[in-house]
Amino acid sequence: MKQYVRTLESRGIVQSMSRKGNCYDNAVMENFFGIMKSEFIYIKEFESVEHFKIELEIYIDYYNTKRIKAKLKMSRVQYRTYFYQAA
């Protein structure tokens, strides 16, 4: 295991792990990746890694700025604008 950690560190990779016995640490990211898989990865075909990277940037922009969040009934950007105007 120590060799694995050293290899990560030598390549500038930061290892991230949940606290022991706490499954909620990564809940937000797990939710995002689940949505991204169903809305993006499973329904598209990619010609190359470069094509995937371009499409991923487009999807993340859509997710952050245009996608309607059901609970809010508006996009995240619309919600932030609404919230800060009300404050």
N, C-alpha and C positions, 0 to 999 in steps of 0.2 A: 504494500500500500504506500509506503514512503517513497518508493521509486516513482509511482504514479503521480504523487503530489509534486515531486521534484520535476518531473517531466512537464507537468502543467505549468509550474512556475517558470521554468526555463523558456517556455514559449509565450509567456506573458498572459496566461489564462488564469482567471480568478475562479476558484472553485466555490460554489455556493450550495449550501445544504441546509435543510430545515433543522430546527432544534429537535432533539430527540423526543419522540412522542407527541409532536405538535404538527398535525397534518394541515393546519390552517395557515401556516407561514406562506405557502405559495398559492393559496386559493385564487387570488386575483389573476396571477399569470396562468395558472392551469385553466381557468375559465376562458381567458383570452385565447390560449392555444387551441382549446376545444372549438371555440367559435371560428377561429381562423381556419382550422382544418375543414370544418363543414361548409364554410362559405367560400373558401378560396382553394385550398390545396386539393381536396377531393373532387372538385368540379372543373378544374383547369388542366390543360396539358401544356408542358413547357418544352420548348425546342432546345434549350441549353441552360446551363447554370446562369449565364448572363441574363437570359430572358426571364428566368425565375426571379433574379434579384430586382429587375426593373418592375415586374408585376407585383412583387412583394412590397416595394416602396409605394406603388400606386394603391395597393390594398390597405396598407397601414395608414396612409393619408385619408382614404375613404373611411376607415374605421374610426379614426380620431376626429374627423371634421364633418362627415356627412351621414354616417350610419345612425339611424334612429334607435335609441335605446328604449326598449319597451317600457321599462319602469318609469323613465323620465318623460316619455312621449315626445322626445326631441333629441337632437344630436348632442354630443358632449359639449361642443363649441356653443351651440344655442343655449344649453343649460348654464354654462359658465357666464355667458353674456347676461342672461336673465338674472342669475343669482347676484352678480356684481352690480347690476342696475338697481336691484331691489335693496341692496345693502346700504 
